[in-house]
Amino acid sequence: MEVRLAECAGFCFGVKRAIDTVHEQIEKGKTIYTYGPIVHNEEVVRELEEKGVGVLDNKEELQKLEKAGQAGTVIIRAHGVPKDTQELMGQGNLECIDATCPFVKRIHKIVDKAGRDGQHVVIVGSPVHPEVEGIKGWCNGPVTVIESEEEAQNFVSEERKEVCLVSQTTFNYNKFQSIVEIFEKKGYNGNIVNTICNATEERQRSAQALAAEADVMIVIGGKHSSNSRKLYEICSRECAHTYFIQTLDDLHLELPKAVRLVGITAGASTPNNLIEEVQNYVRINF
C-alpha cells in the first residue's frame, strides 16, 4: 500500500510568518498576547499557551488591558483585524506587532480604495470568518458578504453602484469563479479581483488531484479552519472514503486489503510534525 502526501500541504507563508513572529517575541522574554488565536489550529495555540502566550478574544479584553496600563506585546494574527481594532492597539503600554498575512493586507488596501472611490464592495467568503470580519472593517462604504451562488444571484447593489469584488484568501477557487460568472452575467461594472492566495489554489488543486487517485483520503486541520474544511469538501467529492482529523488521536482507520493508495493533505495551519506523525502511523500500522 502506498501512502502519498499532496504536493502542497501544511503551513502557508502567512501562517508560518505569524507563528515565527510569536516565537521571536517569546525568545525576548516579553509578555505576549495574540488578538484571537494566532492560527486556526488548536494544537498550535495550546503549545503557545504553554509558553505563556495569552489570547485576547475581543476588543473589550484589549481595552481592559490598555486601561489597566498593562505592559506587553499584542500580535495581530495572520487573518488581520478591522481598522478600528488595529487603531486601538498601542495606545497604552501595549506594543502592537502586525503579523497580518501580506496577501490579506493587500485586500485591506483594495477595499479601502474602492470605498473611497464610491464602489460597493462585495467580499466572497464566510461572513463569520475572522479574515472576512477584518476585511469588512477596512471598508468605508456599502459592503456585502456573499458565500454562495444563490446569494450572488440575489445580490442587488445600492443604486447600481460599481462593484469591487474580492475574495477571502482561502475560499474555494472553483466556487469563486462561478460567483464571478454570475456577476458578469448580471452586468455589474467595476473591479473583480481574484484575491485567493496562490498557496490556497495550489493546495486545493493538489488535494483534488490526489483524492481522484486515492482509495482513502486523510485531511488534517483544525476544526475551525476554513481552508481545511474546504479541502475536506473537495476531497470528499473525489474520494468517498475521506477522513477529517485534527490530530492522530482522531484517526480511526479500518482499511480493507484492497486499498492501494492512501492520500494525505493538510490545511494551512497544520504543522509539519503533525503531518509526519500521521504519515508514519499509516505506513507502520497498515
C-alpha positions as CSV (number, residue, x, y, z in Angstrom):
1,M,0.0,0.0,0.0
2,E,1.3,3.5,-0.9
3,V,0.9,6.5,1.4
4,R,1.3,9.7,-0.5
5,L,1.3,13.3,0.7
6,A,-0.2,16.0,-1.6
7,E,2.3,18.2,-3.3
8,C,1.1,21.3,-1.4
9,A,0.1,20.7,2.2
10,G,0.6,22.3,5.6
11,F,1.8,25.8,6.7
12,C,1.4,28.5,4.2
13,F,3.6,31.6,4.0
14,G,1.3,33.8,6.0
15,V,0.8,31.3,8.8
16,K,4.5,30.5,9.2
17,R,5.3,34.2,9.3
18,A,2.8,34.8,12.0
19,I,3.9,31.9,14.2
20,D,7.6,32.8,13.7
21,T,6.7,36.3,14.8
22,V,5.3,34.9,18.1
23,H,8.3,32.7,18.7
24,E,10.7,35.7,18.1
25,Q,8.8,37.6,20.8
26,I,8.8,34.6,23.2
27,E,12.6,34.5,22.9
28,K,12.8,38.1,24.0
29,G,11.0,37.2,27.3
30,K,8.1,39.6,26.8
31,T,4.5,39.3,28.0
32,I,2.7,38.3,24.8
33,Y,-0.9,38.3,23.7
34,T,-2.3,37.4,20.3
35,Y,-5.5,39.1,19.1
36,G,-7.6,36.0,18.6
37,P,-5.9,32.5,18.1
38,I,-2.8,33.1,16.0
39,V,-4.0,30.4,13.6
40,H,-7.0,28.1,13.4
41,N,-5.2,25.1,14.9
42,E,-5.9,24.1,18.5
43,E,-2.7,22.2,18.9
44,V,-0.5,25.1,17.8
45,V,-2.5,27.5,20.1
46,R,-2.2,25.1,23.0
47,E,1.6,24.8,22.6
48,L,1.9,28.6,22.5
49,E,-0.3,29.0,25.6
50,E,2.1,26.5,27.4
51,K,4.8,29.0,26.6
52,G,2.9,31.8,28.2
53,V,1.2,33.4,25.2
54,G,-2.3,34.7,26.1
55,V,-5.2,35.2,23.7
56,L,-7.4,38.3,23.6
57,D,-10.8,37.3,22.1
58,N,-12.3,40.7,21.6
59,K,-11.9,44.5,21.8
60,E,-13.3,44.6,25.3
61,E,-10.4,42.4,26.6
62,L,-7.9,44.6,24.7
63,Q,-9.3,47.8,26.1
64,K,-9.3,46.3,29.6
65,L,-5.6,45.7,29.4
66,E,-5.0,49.1,27.9
67,K,-6.9,50.9,30.7
68,A,-5.1,48.8,33.4
69,G,-1.8,50.1,32.0
70,Q,-0.7,46.5,31.3
71,A,2.7,46.3,29.5
72,G,3.4,43.7,26.9
73,T,3.1,42.9,23.2
74,V,-0.1,42.3,21.2
75,I,0.4,40.4,18.0
76,I,-2.2,40.7,15.2
77,R,-2.8,37.2,13.8
78,A,-2.4,36.2,10.1
79,H,-6.2,36.8,9.5
80,G,-5.9,40.5,10.2
81,V,-8.3,42.8,12.2
82,P,-10.7,45.6,11.4
83,K,-9.2,49.1,11.1
84,D,-10.7,50.4,14.3
85,T,-9.4,47.4,16.3
86,Q,-5.9,48.0,15.0
87,E,-6.1,51.7,15.8
88,L,-6.9,50.7,19.5
89,M,-3.7,48.8,19.8
90,G,-0.6,50.5,21.0
91,Q,-2.4,53.4,22.6
92,G,-1.3,52.5,26.1
93,N,1.7,50.5,27.3
94,L,1.0,47.6,24.9
95,E,3.2,47.3,21.9
96,C,1.5,46.2,18.7
97,I,3.1,43.9,16.1
98,D,1.2,43.4,12.9
99,A,1.6,39.8,11.7
100,T,-1.3,40.0,9.2
101,C,-0.6,37.9,6.1
102,P,0.6,40.3,3.3
103,F,-2.0,38.8,0.9
104,V,-4.7,39.8,3.4
105,K,-3.2,43.3,3.8
106,R,-3.4,43.7,0.1
107,I,-7.2,43.1,0.3
108,H,-7.5,45.8,3.0
109,K,-5.9,48.3,0.7
110,I,-8.1,47.3,-2.3
111,V,-11.4,47.6,-0.4
112,D,-10.3,50.8,1.4
113,K,-9.6,52.5,-2.0
114,A,-12.8,51.0,-3.5
115,G,-14.9,52.6,-0.8
116,R,-13.3,55.9,-1.3
117,D,-13.9,55.6,-5.0
118,G,-17.6,55.1,-4.3
119,Q,-17.8,51.4,-5.2
120,H,-19.9,48.8,-3.5
121,V,-17.5,46.2,-2.0
122,V,-18.5,42.6,-2.3
123,I,-16.5,40.1,-0.3
124,V,-16.8,36.4,-1.4
125,G,-16.3,34.3,1.8
126,S,-17.7,33.2,5.1
127,P,-19.3,36.1,7.0
128,V,-18.2,34.7,10.4
129,H,-14.6,34.1,9.4
130,P,-12.1,36.5,11.2
131,E,-10.4,37.3,7.9
132,V,-13.7,38.5,6.4
133,E,-14.6,40.4,9.5
134,G,-11.3,42.1,9.3
135,I,-11.7,43.0,5.6
136,K,-15.2,44.4,6.3
137,G,-13.6,46.6,8.9
138,W,-11.5,48.3,6.2
139,C,-14.5,49.2,4.0
140,N,-15.8,52.8,4.3
141,G,-18.9,52.4,2.1
142,P,-21.5,49.8,1.2
143,V,-20.2,46.2,1.7
144,T,-21.9,42.8,1.2
145,V,-20.5,39.4,2.1
146,I,-21.5,36.5,-0.3
147,E,-20.8,32.9,0.3
148,S,-22.9,31.0,-2.3
149,E,-24.0,31.2,-5.9
150,E,-27.6,31.7,-4.7
151,E,-26.6,34.8,-2.7
152,A,-24.8,36.1,-5.8
153,Q,-27.9,35.6,-7.9
154,N,-29.9,37.6,-5.4
155,F,-27.4,40.4,-5.0
156,V,-28.5,43.9,-5.9
157,S,-26.1,46.8,-5.5
158,E,-27.2,50.0,-3.8
159,E,-28.2,52.5,-6.6
160,R,-26.5,50.2,-9.1
161,K,-23.1,51.3,-7.8
162,E,-20.0,50.0,-9.4
163,V,-18.9,46.8,-7.7
164,C,-15.5,45.9,-6.3
165,L,-15.5,42.1,-5.8
166,V,-12.7,40.4,-3.8
167,S,-12.4,37.0,-2.1
168,Q,-11.4,35.6,1.2
169,T,-7.8,34.3,0.6
170,T,-8.8,30.7,1.5
171,F,-12.1,30.5,-0.4
172,N,-12.8,27.6,-2.8
173,Y,-11.3,28.7,-6.2
174,N,-13.9,27.0,-8.4
175,K,-16.8,28.4,-6.4
176,F,-15.3,31.9,-6.6
177,Q,-15.1,31.6,-10.4
178,S,-18.8,30.5,-10.5
179,I,-19.8,33.6,-8.5
180,V,-17.7,35.8,-10.7
181,E,-19.5,34.5,-13.8
182,I,-22.9,35.3,-12.1
183,F,-21.8,38.9,-11.5
184,E,-20.6,39.3,-15.1
185,K,-23.9,37.9,-16.5
186,K,-25.8,40.3,-14.3
187,G,-23.9,43.1,-16.0
188,Y,-22.1,44.7,-13.0
189,N,-19.3,47.0,-13.9
190,G,-16.3,47.6,-11.7
191,N,-13.2,45.8,-10.4
192,I,-13.2,42.0,-9.9
193,V,-10.0,40.8,-8.2
194,N,-9.1,37.2,-7.5
195,T,-7.6,37.6,-4.1
196,I,-7.4,33.9,-3.3
197,C,-3.7,33.3,-2.5
198,N,-1.7,31.1,-4.8
199,A,-0.9,28.7,-1.9
200,T,-4.6,28.1,-1.4
201,E,-5.2,27.4,-5.1
202,E,-2.2,25.1,-5.3
203,R,-3.3,23.3,-2.1
204,Q,-6.8,22.7,-3.4
205,R,-5.7,21.6,-6.8
206,S,-3.1,19.1,-5.5
207,A,-5.6,17.7,-2.9
208,Q,-8.2,17.3,-5.6
209,A,-5.7,15.5,-8.0
210,L,-4.5,13.2,-5.2
211,A,-8.1,12.4,-4.0
212,A,-9.1,11.4,-7.5
213,E,-6.5,8.7,-7.4
214,A,-6.7,7.6,-3.8
215,D,-8.8,4.9,-2.3
216,V,-8.7,6.7,1.1
217,M,-8.0,10.3,1.8
218,I,-7.0,11.9,5.1
219,V,-7.4,15.7,5.6
220,I,-5.5,17.1,8.6
221,G,-6.6,20.5,10.0
222,G,-8.2,22.4,12.9
223,K,-11.9,22.1,13.3
224,H,-12.3,25.9,13.0
225,S,-10.0,26.1,9.9
226,S,-11.9,27.4,6.9
227,N,-9.3,26.3,4.4
228,S,-9.1,22.8,6.0
229,R,-12.8,22.3,5.7
230,K,-12.8,23.3,2.1
231,L,-10.1,20.7,1.5
232,Y,-12.3,18.1,3.1
233,E,-15.2,19.2,0.8
234,I,-13.1,19.0,-2.3
235,C,-11.6,15.6,-1.4
236,S,-14.9,14.2,-0.4
237,R,-16.3,14.8,-3.9
238,E,-13.4,12.9,-5.4
239,C,-12.9,10.1,-2.8
240,A,-15.8,8.5,-0.9
241,H,-13.5,7.4,2.0
242,T,-12.3,10.8,3.1
243,Y,-11.5,11.5,6.8
244,F,-11.1,14.8,8.5
245,I,-8.9,14.8,11.6
246,Q,-7.3,17.4,13.9
247,T,-4.7,15.1,15.5
248,L,-3.6,11.4,15.3
249,D,-6.0,10.6,18.1
250,D,-8.9,11.3,15.8
251,L,-7.7,8.8,13.2
252,H,-9.7,5.5,13.4
253,L,-9.0,3.7,10.1
254,E,-10.1,0.3,9.1
255,L,-8.6,-0.3,5.7
256,P,-9.5,-3.3,3.6
257,K,-6.7,-5.1,1.9
258,A,-7.9,-3.8,-1.5
259,V,-6.7,-0.3,-0.6
260,R,-3.7,0.6,-2.8
261,L,-3.3,4.3,-2.2
262,V,-3.9,6.5,0.9
263,G,-3.6,10.2,0.2
264,I,-2.9,12.8,2.9
265,T,-3.3,16.6,2.7
266,A,-3.3,19.3,5.4
267,G,-4.7,22.8,5.9
268,A,-2.6,25.9,6.0
269,S,-2.4,25.9,9.8
270,T,-1.2,22.3,10.2
271,P,2.4,22.0,11.4
272,N,4.8,19.6,9.6
273,N,5.4,17.5,12.7
274,L,1.7,16.5,12.9
275,I,1.7,15.7,9.1
276,E,4.7,13.5,9.5
277,E,3.2,11.8,12.6
278,V,0.1,10.8,10.6
279,Q,2.2,9.6,7.6
280,N,4.4,7.4,9.8
281,Y,1.5,6.0,11.7
282,V,-0.4,4.9,8.5
283,R,2.8,3.5,6.9
284,I,3.7,1.4,10.1
285,N,0.2,0.2,11.0
286,F,-1.3,-0.5,7.7
